[in-house]
């Protein structure tokens, strides 16, 4: 991969990481606000449902944060854009679509087919 492309992805991933970390901080501060008292159980259930949904989103984002950090590490150590399974270059189109990817499309397709066959 060209240095220009690596610089682009490093900048993109760094800004994405900052954005995700900002969301995490907002969620923590939102969860520590004073408890609201709802006389109506339906209102309370709605609030709890919204909070659970927000926590699920933040859990997914925390997993993405780990992947973004690993992608930045791969840029720094020179392995970004190289498939961890076969060692071939990952197409630039795939990296643009999923910058945290670690596999080329062929290896990922094979892996997903195997998971489907095994029922995972």
Biopython code that builds the backbone (N, CA, C, O; Angstrom):
import numpy as np
from Bio.PDB.StructureBuilder import StructureBuilder

atoms = [
    (1, "UNK", "N", (0.848, -1.173, 0.000)),
    (1, "UNK", "CA", (0.000, 0.000, 0.000)),
    (1, "UNK", "C", (0.899, 1.242, 0.000)),
    (1, "UNK", "O", (1.961, 1.259, 0.621)),
    (2, "UNK", "N", (0.457, 2.251, -0.692)),
    (2, "UNK", "CA", (1.240, 3.481, -0.810)),
    (2, "UNK", "C", (1.204, 4.277, 0.490)),
    (2, "UNK", "O", (0.255, 4.190, 1.269)),
    (3, "UNK", "N", (2.271, 5.060, 0.702)),
    (3, "UNK", "CA", (2.367, 5.874, 1.916)),
    (3, "UNK", "C", (1.202, 6.852, 2.017)),
    (3, "UNK", "O", (0.689, 7.098, 3.109)),
    (4, "UNK", "N", (0.782, 7.412, 0.881)),
    (4, "UNK", "CA", (-0.341, 8.349, 0.860)),
    (4, "UNK", "C", (-1.609, 7.665, 1.395)),
    (4, "UNK", "O", (-2.362, 8.249, 2.174)),
    (5, "UNK", "N", (-1.828, 6.419, 0.962)),
    (5, "UNK", "CA", (-2.995, 5.667, 1.429)),
    (5, "UNK", "C", (-2.887, 5.362, 2.919)),
    (5, "UNK", "O", (-3.867, 5.487, 3.654)),
    (6, "UNK", "N", (-1.705, 4.964, 3.361)),
    (6, "UNK", "CA", (-1.504, 4.667, 4.777)),
    (6, "UNK", "C", (-1.748, 5.904, 5.642)),
    (6, "UNK", "O", (-2.364, 5.816, 6.704)),
    (7, "UNK", "N", (-1.265, 7.047, 5.181)),
    (7, "UNK", "CA", (-1.483, 8.291, 5.919)),
    (7, "UNK", "C", (-2.967, 8.625, 5.997)),
    (7, "UNK", "O", (-3.460, 9.062, 7.037)),
    (8, "UNK", "N", (-3.680, 8.414, 4.885)),
    (8, "UNK", "CA", (-5.119, 8.664, 4.866)),
    (8, "UNK", "C", (-5.832, 7.779, 5.888)),
    (8, "UNK", "O", (-6.642, 8.262, 6.679)),
    (9, "UNK", "N", (-5.524, 6.476, 5.864)),
    (9, "UNK", "CA", (-6.207, 5.551, 6.769)),
    (9, "UNK", "C", (-5.840, 5.813, 8.225)),
    (9, "UNK", "O", (-6.684, 5.666, 9.109)),
    (10, "UNK", "N", (-4.607, 6.193, 8.482)),
    (10, "UNK", "CA", (-4.218, 6.500, 9.858)),
    (10, "UNK", "C", (-4.993, 7.706, 10.366)),
    (10, "UNK", "O", (-5.482, 7.702, 11.496)),
    (11, "UNK", "N", (-5.107, 8.738, 9.537)),
    (11, "UNK", "CA", (-5.865, 9.926, 9.932)),
    (11, "UNK", "C", (-7.344, 9.587, 10.121)),
    (11, "UNK", "O", (-7.965, 10.015, 11.095)),
    (12, "UNK", "N", (-7.902, 8.819, 9.190)),
    (12, "UNK", "CA", (-9.305, 8.419, 9.274)),
    (12, "UNK", "C", (-9.570, 7.607, 10.542)),
    (12, "UNK", "O", (-10.523, 7.881, 11.272)),
    (13, "UNK", "N", (-8.726, 6.610, 10.800)),
    (13, "UNK", "CA", (-8.921, 5.749, 11.964)),
    (13, "UNK", "C", (-8.715, 6.511, 13.272)),
    (13, "UNK", "O", (-9.415, 6.256, 14.252)),
    (14, "UNK", "N", (-7.777, 7.428, 13.296)),
    (14, "UNK", "CA", (-7.539, 8.222, 14.500)),
    (14, "UNK", "C", (-8.744, 9.103, 14.804)),
    (14, "UNK", "O", (-9.157, 9.208, 15.959)),
    (15, "UNK", "N", (-9.312, 9.736, 13.782)),
    (15, "UNK", "CA", (-10.490, 10.582, 14.013)),
    (15, "UNK", "C", (-11.688, 9.733, 14.424)),
    (15, "UNK", "O", (-12.489, 10.153, 15.259)),
    (16, "UNK", "N", (-11.815, 8.546, 13.844)),
    (16, "UNK", "CA", (-12.911, 7.634, 14.213)),
    (16, "UNK", "C", (-12.768, 7.193, 15.665)),
    (16, "UNK", "O", (-13.756, 7.109, 16.395)),
    (17, "UNK", "N", (-11.535, 6.911, 16.080)),
    (17, "UNK", "CA", (-11.263, 6.511, 17.457)),
    (17, "UNK", "C", (-11.657, 7.622, 18.432)),
    (17, "UNK", "O", (-12.292, 7.358, 19.453)),
    (18, "UNK", "N", (-11.286, 8.849, 18.122)),
    (18, "UNK", "CA", (-11.637, 9.987, 18.983)),
    (18, "UNK", "C", (-13.149, 10.144, 19.085)),
    (18, "UNK", "O", (-13.685, 10.427, 20.157)),
    (19, "UNK", "N", (-13.827, 9.957, 17.958)),
    (19, "UNK", "CA", (-15.293, 10.062, 17.948)),
    (19, "UNK", "C", (-15.926, 8.989, 18.835)),
    (19, "UNK", "O", (-16.829, 9.281, 19.620)),
    (20, "UNK", "N", (-15.452, 7.756, 18.710)),
    (20, "UNK", "CA", (-15.992, 6.657, 19.513)),
    (20, "UNK", "C", (-15.723, 6.862, 20.997)),
    (20, "UNK", "O", (-16.589, 6.594, 21.830)),
    (21, "UNK", "N", (-14.538, 7.331, 21.328)),
    (21, "UNK", "CA", (-14.213, 7.583, 22.734)),
    (21, "UNK", "C", (-15.069, 8.714, 23.294)),
    (21, "UNK", "O", (-15.441, 8.684, 24.467)),
    (22, "UNK", "N", (-15.384, 9.705, 22.471)),
    (22, "UNK", "CA", (-16.271, 10.786, 22.895)),
    (22, "UNK", "C", (-17.667, 10.278, 23.210)),
    (22, "UNK", "O", (-18.287, 10.718, 24.178)),
    (23, "UNK", "N", (-18.166, 9.350, 22.397)),
    (23, "UNK", "CA", (-19.481, 8.750, 22.648)),
    (23, "UNK", "C", (-19.473, 8.006, 23.977)),
    (23, "UNK", "O", (-20.437, 8.080, 24.738)),
    (24, "UNK", "N", (-18.400, 7.297, 24.253)),
    (24, "UNK", "CA", (-18.302, 6.536, 25.496)),
    (24, "UNK", "C", (-18.355, 7.478, 26.697)),
    (24, "UNK", "O", (-19.031, 7.188, 27.685)),
    (25, "UNK", "N", (-17.651, 8.596, 26.617)),
    (25, "UNK", "CA", (-17.670, 9.567, 27.710)),
    (25, "UNK", "C", (-19.074, 10.141, 27.918)),
    (25, "UNK", "O", (-19.511, 10.323, 29.054)),
    (26, "UNK", "N", (-19.773, 10.424, 26.820)),
    (26, "UNK", "CA", (-21.134, 10.952, 26.919)),
    (26, "UNK", "C", (-22.066, 9.952, 27.587)),
    (26, "UNK", "O", (-22.922, 10.335, 28.384)),
    (27, "UNK", "N", (-21.905, 8.677, 27.268)),
    (27, "UNK", "CA", (-22.761, 7.646, 27.850)),
    (27, "UNK", "C", (-22.525, 7.532, 29.345)),
    (27, "UNK", "O", (-23.474, 7.431, 30.122)),
    (28, "UNK", "N", (-21.266, 7.546, 29.747)),
    (28, "UNK", "CA", (-20.952, 7.441, 31.173)),
    (28, "UNK", "C", (-21.540, 8.614, 31.937)),
    (28, "UNK", "O", (-22.145, 8.426, 32.993)),
    (29, "UNK", "N", (-21.369, 9.818, 31.417)),
    (29, "UNK", "CA", (-21.913, 10.991, 32.116)),
    (29, "UNK", "C", (-23.439, 10.959, 32.119)),
    (29, "UNK", "O", (-24.063, 11.404, 33.083)),
    (30, "UNK", "N", (-24.042, 10.440, 31.060)),
    (30, "UNK", "CA", (-25.498, 10.331, 31.011)),
    (30, "UNK", "C", (-26.044, 9.302, 31.979)),
    (30, "UNK", "O", (-27.144, 9.463, 32.508)),
    (31, "UNK", "N", (-25.283, 8.249, 32.212)),
    (31, "UNK", "CA", (-25.735, 7.201, 33.123)),
    (31, "UNK", "C", (-25.549, 7.588, 34.590)),
    (31, "UNK", "O", (-26.204, 7.023, 35.466)),
    (32, "UNK", "N", (-24.674, 8.533, 34.860)),
    (32, "UNK", "CA", (-24.423, 8.918, 36.248)),
    (32, "UNK", "C", (-25.260, 10.115, 36.682)),
    (32, "UNK", "O", (-25.121, 10.590, 37.809)),
    (33, "UNK", "N", (-26.127, 10.607, 35.801)),
    (33, "UNK", "CA", (-26.998, 11.719, 36.175)),
    (33, "UNK", "C", (-27.999, 11.226, 37.225)),
    (33, "UNK", "O", (-28.239, 10.025, 37.340)),
    (34, "UNK", "N", (-28.578, 12.153, 37.987)),
    (34, "UNK", "CA", (-29.505, 11.750, 39.051)),
    (34, "UNK", "C", (-30.649, 10.895, 38.507)),
    (34, "UNK", "O", (-31.128, 11.096, 37.391)),
    (35, "UNK", "N", (-31.064, 9.950, 39.319)),
    (35, "UNK", "CA", (-32.161, 9.053, 38.930)),
    (35, "UNK", "C", (-33.471, 9.841, 38.853)),
    (35, "UNK", "O", (-33.784, 10.667, 39.711)),
    (36, "UNK", "N", (-34.203, 9.556, 37.812)),
    (36, "UNK", "CA", (-35.489, 10.213, 37.651)),
    (36, "UNK", "C", (-36.557, 9.328, 38.283)),
    (36, "UNK", "O", (-36.465, 8.102, 38.241)),
    (37, "UNK", "N", (-37.561, 9.958, 38.863)),
    (37, "UNK", "CA", (-38.629, 9.222, 39.507)),
    (37, "UNK", "C", (-39.853, 9.247, 38.600)),
    (37, "UNK", "O", (-40.403, 10.310, 38.312)),
    (38, "UNK", "N", (-40.270, 8.078, 38.157)),
    (38, "UNK", "CA", (-41.422, 7.964, 37.271)),
    (38, "UNK", "C", (-42.560, 7.262, 38.008)),
    (38, "UNK", "O", (-42.436, 6.093, 38.376)),
    (39, "UNK", "N", (-43.658, 7.963, 38.222)),
    (39, "UNK", "CA", (-44.792, 7.306, 38.874)),
    (39, "UNK", "C", (-45.454, 6.279, 37.951)),
    (39, "UNK", "O", (-46.089, 5.336, 38.422)),
    (40, "UNK", "N", (-45.305, 6.465, 36.645)),
    (40, "UNK", "CA", (-45.919, 5.547, 35.682)),
    (40, "UNK", "C", (-44.924, 4.453, 35.310)),
    (40, "UNK", "O", (-43.843, 4.758, 34.808)),
    (41, "UNK", "N", (-45.261, 3.196, 35.543)),
    (41, "UNK", "CA", (-44.346, 2.095, 35.220)),
    (41, "UNK", "C", (-43.993, 2.018, 33.730)),
    (41, "UNK", "O", (-42.910, 1.555, 33.371)),
    (42, "UNK", "N", (-44.894, 2.465, 32.881)),
    (42, "UNK", "CA", (-44.625, 2.439, 31.439)),
    (42, "UNK", "C", (-43.515, 3.416, 31.082)),
    (42, "UNK", "O", (-42.655, 3.102, 30.259)),
    (43, "UNK", "N", (-43.525, 4.588, 31.687)),
    (43, "UNK", "CA", (-42.460, 5.565, 31.450)),
    (43, "UNK", "C", (-41.118, 5.025, 31.936)),
    (43, "UNK", "O", (-40.095, 5.190, 31.272)),
    (44, "UNK", "N", (-41.133, 4.387, 33.083)),
    (44, "UNK", "CA", (-39.910, 3.804, 33.645)),
    (44, "UNK", "C", (-39.387, 2.697, 32.721)),
    (44, "UNK", "O", (-38.186, 2.618, 32.464)),
    (45, "UNK", "N", (-40.269, 1.863, 32.234)),
    (45, "UNK", "CA", (-39.878, 0.774, 31.328)),
    (45, "UNK", "C", (-39.297, 1.330, 30.034)),
    (45, "UNK", "O", (-38.329, 0.792, 29.497)),
    (46, "UNK", "N", (-39.890, 2.403, 29.542)),
    (46, "UNK", "CA", (-39.384, 3.027, 28.325)),
    (46, "UNK", "C", (-37.969, 3.561, 28.538)),
    (46, "UNK", "O", (-37.101, 3.384, 27.682)),
    (47, "UNK", "N", (-37.734, 4.218, 29.686)),
    (47, "UNK", "CA", (-36.395, 4.724, 29.999)),
    (47, "UNK", "C", (-35.392, 3.576, 30.086)),
    (47, "UNK", "O", (-34.290, 3.671, 29.547)),
    (48, "UNK", "N", (-35.770, 2.499, 30.757)),
    (48, "UNK", "CA", (-34.867, 1.344, 30.893)),
    (48, "UNK", "C", (-34.574, 0.706, 29.537)),
    (48, "UNK", "O", (-33.448, 0.287, 29.269)),
    (49, "UNK", "N", (-35.585, 0.638, 28.695)),
    (49, "UNK", "CA", (-35.392, 0.093, 27.356)),
    (49, "UNK", "C", (-34.415, 0.944, 26.557)),
    (49, "UNK", "O", (-33.531, 0.419, 25.880)),
    (50, "UNK", "N", (-34.580, 2.260, 26.639)),
    (50, "UNK", "CA", (-33.663, 3.179, 25.948)),
    (50, "UNK", "C", (-32.240, 3.028, 26.471)),
    (50, "UNK", "O", (-31.287, 3.023, 25.691)),
    (51, "UNK", "N", (-32.094, 2.907, 27.772)),
    (51, "UNK", "CA", (-30.759, 2.739, 28.359)),
    (51, "UNK", "C", (-30.121, 1.424, 27.922)),
    (51, "UNK", "O", (-28.937, 1.382, 27.588)),
    (52, "UNK", "N", (-30.902, 0.364, 27.926)),
    (52, "UNK", "CA", (-30.369, -0.934, 27.487)),
    (52, "UNK", "C", (-29.921, -0.879, 26.035)),
    (52, "UNK", "O", (-28.876, -1.424, 25.679)),
    (53, "UNK", "N", (-30.708, -0.223, 25.203)),
    (53, "UNK", "CA", (-30.357, -0.065, 23.795)),
    (53, "UNK", "C", (-29.054, 0.712, 23.659)),
    (53, "UNK", "O", (-28.179, 0.337, 22.878)),
    (54, "UNK", "N", (-28.925, 1.802, 24.424)),
    (54, "UNK", "CA", (-27.718, 2.624, 24.387)),
    (54, "UNK", "C", (-26.500, 1.810, 24.852)),
    (54, "UNK", "O", (-25.422, 1.921, 24.268)),
    (55, "UNK", "N", (-26.667, 1.011, 25.877)),
    (55, "UNK", "CA", (-25.556, 0.190, 26.366)),
    (55, "UNK", "C", (-25.139, -0.854, 25.335)),
    (55, "UNK", "O", (-23.949, -1.137, 25.197)),
    (56, "UNK", "N", (-26.087, -1.426, 24.615)),
    (56, "UNK", "CA", (-25.749, -2.385, 23.553)),
    (56, "UNK", "C", (-24.960, -1.709, 22.450)),
    (56, "UNK", "O", (-23.996, -2.274, 21.934)),
    (57, "UNK", "N", (-25.362, -0.505, 22.087)),
    (57, "UNK", "CA", (-24.631, 0.251, 21.063)),
    (57, "UNK", "C", (-23.219, 0.539, 21.546)),
    (57, "UNK", "O", (-22.261, 0.359, 20.793)),
    (58, "UNK", "N", (-23.075, 0.979, 22.782)),
    (58, "UNK", "CA", (-21.749, 1.305, 23.315)),
    (58, "UNK", "C", (-20.883, 0.055, 23.444)),
    (58, "UNK", "O", (-19.664, 0.132, 23.288)),
    (59, "UNK", "N", (-21.494, -1.090, 23.726)),
    (59, "UNK", "CA", (-20.732, -2.341, 23.778)),
    (59, "UNK", "C", (-20.167, -2.666, 22.399)),
    (59, "UNK", "O", (-19.009, -3.065, 22.280)),
    (60, "UNK", "N", (-20.972, -2.498, 21.372)),
    (60, "UNK", "CA", (-20.493, -2.713, 20.002)),
    (60, "UNK", "C", (-19.391, -1.725, 19.658)),
    (60, "UNK", "O", (-18.404, -2.080, 19.013)),
    (61, "UNK", "N", (-19.568, -0.476, 20.095)),
    (61, "UNK", "CA", (-18.556, 0.539, 19.831)),
    (61, "UNK", "C", (-17.254, 0.240, 20.571)),
    (61, "UNK", "O", (-16.173, 0.534, 20.060)),
    (62, "UNK", "N", (-17.344, -0.344, 21.774)),
    (62, "UNK", "CA", (-16.119, -0.669, 22.505)),
    (62, "UNK", "C", (-15.341, -1.758, 21.772)),
    (62, "UNK", "O", (-14.110, -1.752, 21.762)),
    (63, "UNK", "N", (-16.057, -2.680, 21.168)),
    (63, "UNK", "CA", (-15.388, -3.712, 20.362)),
    (63, "UNK", "C", (-14.743, -3.075, 19.127)),
    (63, "UNK", "O", (-13.645, -3.458, 18.724)),
    (64, "UNK", "N", (-15.437, -2.101, 18.532)),
    (64, "UNK", "CA", (-14.890, -1.397, 17.371)),
    (64, "UNK", "C", (-13.662, -0.574, 17.765)),
    (64, "UNK", "O", (-12.710, -0.472, 16.991)),
    (65, "UNK", "N", (-13.680, 0.011, 18.959)),
    (65, "UNK", "CA", (-12.519, 0.773, 19.439)),
    (65, "UNK", "C", (-11.281, -0.123, 19.464)),
    (65, "UNK", "O", (-10.203, 0.287, 19.035)),
    (66, "UNK", "N", (-11.441, -1.339, 19.963)),
    (66, "UNK", "CA", (-10.312, -2.278, 20.014)),
    (66, "UNK", "C", (-9.799, -2.587, 18.601)),
    (66, "UNK", "O", (-8.591, -2.651, 18.372)),
    (67, "UNK", "N", (-10.726, -2.778, 17.664)),
    (67, "UNK", "CA", (-10.331, -3.071, 16.287)),
    (67, "UNK", "C", (-9.625, -1.886, 15.639)),
    (67, "UNK", "O", (-8.657, -2.061, 14.899)),
    (68, "UNK", "N", (-10.111, -0.679, 15.921)),
    (68, "UNK", "CA", (-9.491, 0.524, 15.359)),
    (68, "UNK", "C", (-8.076, 0.682, 15.901)),
    (68, "UNK", "O", (-7.151, 0.995, 15.152)),
    (69, "UNK", "N", (-7.907, 0.465, 17.211)),
    (69, "UNK", "CA", (-6.573, 0.564, 17.812)),
    (69, "UNK", "C", (-5.611, -0.449, 17.188)),
    (69, "UNK", "O", (-4.451, -0.133, 16.921)),
    (70, "UNK", "N", (-6.105, -1.666, 16.960)),
    (70, "UNK", "CA", (-5.261, -2.693, 16.332)),
    (70, "UNK", "C", (-4.920, -2.318, 14.894)),
    (70, "UNK", "O", (-3.808, -2.579, 14.435)),
    (71, "UNK", "N", (-5.866, -1.709, 14.178)),
    (71, "UNK", "CA", (-5.606, -1.281, 12.799)),
    (71, "UNK", "C", (-4.534, -0.197, 12.777)),
    (71, "UNK", "O", (-3.656, -0.211, 11.915)),
    (72, "UNK", "N", (-4.600, 0.736, 13.715)),
    (72, "UNK", "CA", (-3.577, 1.783, 13.796)),
    (72, "UNK", "C", (-2.212, 1.160, 14.104)),
    (72, "UNK", "O", (-1.197, 1.584, 13.551)),
    (73, "UNK", "N", (-2.190, 0.154, 14.987)),
    (73, "UNK", "CA", (-0.934, -0.559, 15.279)),
    (73, "UNK", "C", (-0.387, -1.219, 14.016)),
    (73, "UNK", "O", (0.819, -1.194, 13.769)),
    (74, "UNK", "N", (-1.284, -1.813, 13.214)),
    (74, "UNK", "CA", (-0.832, -2.468, 11.978)),
    (74, "UNK", "C", (-0.261, -1.456, 10.995)),
    (74, "UNK", "O", (0.689, -1.760, 10.274)),
    (75, "UNK", "N", (-0.836, -0.249, 10.960)),
    (75, "UNK", "CA", (-0.284, 0.803, 10.098)),
    (75, "UNK", "C", (1.133, 1.122, 10.559)),
    (75, "UNK", "O", (2.050, 1.241, 9.746)),
    (76, "UNK", "N", (1.300, 1.257, 11.864)),
    (76, "UNK", "CA", (2.607, 1.629, 12.410)),
    (76, "UNK", "C", (3.662, 0.533, 12.245)),
    (76, "UNK", "O", (4.843, 0.832, 12.065)),
    (77, "UNK", "N", (3.243, -0.729, 12.305)),
    (77, "UNK", "CA", (4.244, -1.799, 12.171)),
    (77, "UNK", "C", (4.356, -2.364, 10.753)),
    (77, "UNK", "O", (5.089, -3.323, 10.514)),
    (78, "UNK", "N", (3.617, -1.755, 9.813)),
    (78, "UNK", "CA", (3.773, -2.122, 8.408)),
    (78, "UNK", "C", (2.994, -3.325, 7.926)),
    (78, "UNK", "O", (3.272, -3.841, 6.844)),
    (79, "UNK", "N", (2.019, -3.790, 8.704)),
    (79, "UNK", "CA", (1.239, -4.958, 8.278)),
    (79, "UNK", "C", (-0.189, -4.600, 7.867)),
    (79, "UNK", "O", (-0.987, -5.487, 7.564)),
    (80, "UNK", "N", (-0.514, -3.312, 7.854)),
    (80, "UNK", "CA", (-1.856, -2.878, 7.467)),
    (80, "UNK", "C", (-2.063, -3.169, 5.984)),
    (80, "UNK", "O", (-1.196, -2.890, 5.157)),
    (81, "UNK", "N", (-3.229, -3.736, 5.663)),
    (81, "UNK", "CA", (-3.545, -4.024, 4.262)),
    (81, "UNK", "C", (-3.021, -5.365, 3.789)),
    (81, "UNK", "O", (-3.083, -5.671, 2.599)),
    (82, "UNK", "N", (-2.503, -6.171, 4.713)),
    (82, "UNK", "CA", (-2.012, -7.510, 4.378)),
    (82, "UNK", "C", (-2.884, -8.523, 5.107)),
    (82, "UNK", "O", (-3.091, -8.419, 6.316)),
    (83, "UNK", "N", (-3.387, -9.490, 4.375)),
    (83, "UNK", "CA", (-4.278, -10.503, 4.932)),
    (83, "UNK", "C", (-3.535, -11.344, 5.973)),
    (83, "UNK", "O", (-2.450, -11.858, 5.700)),
    (84, "UNK", "N", (-4.120, -11.481, 7.158)),
    (84, "UNK", "CA", (-3.509, -12.285, 8.216)),
    (84, "UNK", "C", (-3.592, -13.778, 7.921)),
    (84, "UNK", "O", (-2.843, -14.564, 8.502)),
    (85, "UNK", "N", (-4.482, -14.175, 7.037)),
    (85, "UNK", "CA", (-4.651, -15.593, 6.744)),
    (85, "UNK", "C", (-3.719, -16.063, 5.634)),
    (85, "UNK", "O", (-2.998, -17.046, 5.805)),
    (86, "UNK", "N", (-3.727, -15.371, 4.498)),
    (86, "UNK", "CA", (-2.947, -15.839, 3.342)),
    (86, "UNK", "C", (-1.695, -15.005, 3.062)),
    (86, "UNK", "O", (-0.826, -15.428, 2.299)),
    (87, "UNK", "N", (-1.600, -13.816, 3.681)),
    (87, "UNK", "CA", (-0.427, -12.976, 3.485)),
    (87, "UNK", "C", (-0.444, -12.122, 2.231)),
    (87, "UNK", "O", (0.514, -11.396, 1.966)),
    (88, "UNK", "N", (-1.513, -12.197, 1.457)),
    (88, "UNK", "CA", (-1.641, -11.380, 0.244)),
    (88, "UNK", "C", (-2.150, -9.985, 0.605)),
    (88, "UNK", "O", (-2.684, -9.768, 1.693)),
    (89, "UNK", "N", (-1.976, -9.044, -0.325)),
    (89, "UNK", "CA", (-2.495, -7.694, -0.112)),
    (89, "UNK", "C", (-4.019, -7.705, -0.140)),
    (89, "UNK", "O", (-4.637, -8.402, -0.945)),
    (90, "UNK", "N", (-4.608, -6.923, 0.748)),
    (90, "UNK", "CA", (-6.057, -6.736, 0.754)),
    (90, "UNK", "C", (-6.355, -5.606, -0.222)),
    (90, "UNK", "O", (-5.669, -4.584, -0.213)),
    (91, "UNK", "N", (-7.361, -5.776, -1.054)),
    (91, "UNK", "CA", (-7.676, -4.753, -2.057)),
    (91, "UNK", "C", (-8.022, -3.427, -1.386)),
    (91, "UNK", "O", (-8.608, -3.394, -0.303)),
    (92, "UNK", "N", (-7.653, -2.355, -2.040)),
    (92, "UNK", "CA", (-7.910, -1.021, -1.501)),
    (92, "UNK", "C", (-9.405, -0.772, -1.359)),
    (92, "UNK", "O", (-9.830, -0.050, -0.457)),
    (93, "UNK", "N", (-10.207, -1.363, -2.241)),
    (93, "UNK", "CA", (-11.660, -1.217, -2.154)),
    (93, "UNK", "C", (-12.183, -1.835, -0.860)),
    (93, "UNK", "O", (-13.052, -1.268, -0.198)),
    (94, "UNK", "N", (-11.649, -2.991, -0.510)),
    (94, "UNK", "CA", (-12.073, -3.653, 0.733)),
    (94, "UNK", "C", (-11.638, -2.839, 1.950)),
    (94, "UNK", "O", (-12.410, -2.681, 2.896)),
    (95, "UNK", "N", (-10.435, -2.333, 1.936)),
    (95, "UNK", "CA", (-9.943, -1.549, 3.065)),
    (95, "UNK", "C", (-10.743, -0.255, 3.206)),
    (95, "UNK", "O", (-11.000, 0.199, 4.321)),
    (96, "UNK", "N", (-11.137, 0.337, 2.081)),
    (96, "UNK", "CA", (-11.968, 1.543, 2.141)),
    (96, "UNK", "C", (-13.333, 1.215, 2.738)),
    (96, "UNK", "O", (-13.875, 2.000, 3.516)),
    (97, "UNK", "N", (-13.887, 0.067, 2.379)),
    (97, "UNK", "CA", (-15.197, -0.327, 2.877)),
    (97, "UNK", "C", (-15.145, -0.713, 4.352)),
    (97, "UNK", "O", (-16.081, -0.442, 5.106)),
    (98, "UNK", "N", (-14.044, -1.348, 4.759)),
    (98, "UNK", "CA", (-13.899, -1.811, 6.148)),
    (98, "UNK", "C", (-12.449, -1.634, 6.576)),
    (98, "UNK", "O", (-11.660, -2.575, 6.492)),
    (99, "UNK", "N", (-12.090, -0.438, 7.036)),
    (99, "UNK", "CA", (-10.686, -0.150, 7.357)),
    (99, "UNK", "C", (-10.079, -1.014, 8.459)),
    (99, "UNK", "O", (-8.856, -1.111, 8.555)),
    (100, "UNK", "N", (-10.906, -1.643, 9.290)),
    (100, "UNK", "CA", (-10.369, -2.471, 10.376)),
    (100, "UNK", "C", (-10.203, -3.932, 9.966)),
    (100, "UNK", "O", (-9.852, -4.769, 10.797)),
    (101, "UNK", "N", (-10.447, -4.245, 8.706)),
    (101, "UNK", "CA", (-10.380, -5.625, 8.251)),
    (101, "UNK", "C", (-8.973, -6.205, 8.400)),
    (101, "UNK", "O", (-7.973, -5.495, 8.298)),
    (102, "UNK", "N", (-8.927, -7.502, 8.641)),
    (102, "UNK", "CA", (-7.638, -8.190, 8.749)),
    (102, "UNK", "C", (-7.499, -9.286, 7.695)),
    (102, "UNK", "O", (-6.466, -9.951, 7.608)),
    (103, "UNK", "N", (-8.549, -9.467, 6.897)),
    (103, "UNK", "CA", (-8.535, -10.527, 5.892)),
    (103, "UNK", "C", (-8.969, -9.999, 4.528)),
    (103, "UNK", "O", (-9.781, -9.080, 4.426)),
    (104, "UNK", "N", (-8.407, -10.604, 3.486)),
    (104, "UNK", "CA", (-8.858, -10.287, 2.135)),
    (104, "UNK", "C", (-10.260, -10.863, 1.955)),
    (104, "UNK", "O", (-10.718, -11.663, 2.771)),
    (105, "UNK", "N", (-10.922, -10.460, 0.906)),
    (105, "UNK", "CA", (-12.312, -10.873, 0.702)),
    (105, "UNK", "C", (-12.430, -12.384, 0.492)),
    (105, "UNK", "O", (-13.405, -12.994, 0.932)),
    (106, "UNK", "N", (-11.447, -12.989, -0.175)),
    (106, "UNK", "CA", (-11.510, -14.428, -0.420)),
    (106, "UNK", "C", (-11.419, -15.210, 0.886)),
    (106, "UNK", "O", (-12.196, -16.138, 1.108)),
    (107, "UNK", "N", (-10.472, -14.838, 1.753)),
    (107, "UNK", "CA", (-10.309, -15.542, 3.027)),
    (107, "UNK", "C", (-11.511, -15.318, 3.938)),
    (107, "UNK", "O", (-11.955, -16.245, 4.614)),
    (108, "UNK", "N", (-12.038, -14.101, 3.962)),
    (108, "UNK", "CA", (-13.199, -13.808, 4.797)),
    (108, "UNK", "C", (-14.424, -14.559, 4.299)),
    (108, "UNK", "O", (-15.216, -15.055, 5.100)),
    (109, "UNK", "N", (-14.586, -14.646, 2.991)),
    (109, "UNK", "CA", (-15.709, -15.390, 2.423)),
    (109, "UNK", "C", (-15.619, -16.861, 2.806)),
    (109, "UNK", "O", (-16.614, -17.475, 3.192)),
    (110, "UNK", "N", (-14.411, -17.422, 2.696)),
    (110, "UNK", "CA", (-14.194, -18.822, 3.092)),
    (110, "UNK", "C", (-14.509, -19.029, 4.571)),
    (110, "UNK", "O", (-15.159, -20.006, 4.942)),
    (111, "UNK", "N", (-14.046, -18.109, 5.409)),
    (111, "UNK", "CA", (-14.278, -18.210, 6.850)),
    (111, "UNK", "C", (-15.769, -18.166, 7.173)),
    (111, "UNK", "O", (-16.255, -18.959, 7.979)),
    (112, "UNK", "N", (-16.491, -17.246, 6.550)),
    (112, "UNK", "CA", (-17.928, -17.127, 6.793)),
    (112, "UNK", "C", (-18.681, -18.359, 6.304)),
    (112, "UNK", "O", (-19.633, -18.797, 6.951)),
    (113, "UNK", "N", (-18.267, -18.924, 5.167)),
    (113, "UNK", "CA", (-18.895, -20.143, 4.661)),
    (113, "UNK", "C", (-18.677, -21.302, 5.635)),
    (113, "UNK", "O", (-19.589, -22.092, 5.882)),
    (114, "UNK", "N", (-17.482, -21.398, 6.177)),
    (114, "UNK", "CA", (-17.187, -22.452, 7.152)),
    (114, "UNK", "C", (-18.025, -22.262, 8.424)),
    (114, "UNK", "O", (-18.578, -23.227, 8.951)),
    (115, "UNK", "N", (-18.116, -21.026, 8.912)),
    (115, "UNK", "CA", (-18.942, -20.746, 10.083)),
    (115, "UNK", "C", (-20.390, -21.112, 9.833)),
    (115, "UNK", "O", (-21.052, -21.680, 10.702)),
    (116, "UNK", "N", (-20.886, -20.788, 8.644)),
    (116, "UNK", "CA", (-22.272, -21.115, 8.315)),
    (116, "UNK", "C", (-22.477, -22.623, 8.266)),
    (116, "UNK", "O", (-23.486, -23.139, 8.748)),
    (117, "UNK", "N", (-21.512, -23.325, 7.678)),
    (117, "UNK", "CA", (-21.613, -24.782, 7.581)),
    (117, "UNK", "C", (-21.584, -25.439, 8.967)),
    (117, "UNK", "O", (-22.256, -26.443, 9.204)),
    (118, "UNK", "N", (-20.800, -24.860, 9.869)),
    (118, "UNK", "CA", (-20.689, -25.413, 11.227)),
    (118, "UNK", "C", (-21.783, -24.915, 12.157)),
    (118, "UNK", "O", (-21.923, -25.392, 13.284)),
    (119, "UNK", "N", (-22.558, -23.948, 11.671)),
    (119, "UNK", "CA", (-23.656, -23.405, 12.479)),
    (119, "UNK", "C", (-23.186, -22.475, 13.579)),
    (119, "UNK", "O", (-23.820, -22.377, 14.630)),
    (120, "UNK", "N", (-22.089, -21.798, 13.345)),
    (120, "UNK", "CA", (-21.555, -20.871, 14.360)),
    (120, "UNK", "C", (-22.140, -19.501, 14.240)),
    (120, "UNK", "O", (-21.794, -18.612, 15.018)),
]
sb = StructureBuilder()
sb.init_structure("model")
sb.init_model(0)
sb.init_chain("A")
sb.init_seg("    ")
for serial, (resi, resn, name, xyz) in enumerate(atoms, 1):
    if name == "N":
        sb.init_residue(resn, " ", resi, " ")
    sb.init_atom(name, np.array(xyz, "f"), 0.0, 1.0, " ", f" {name:<3s}", serial, name[0])
structure = sb.get_structure()
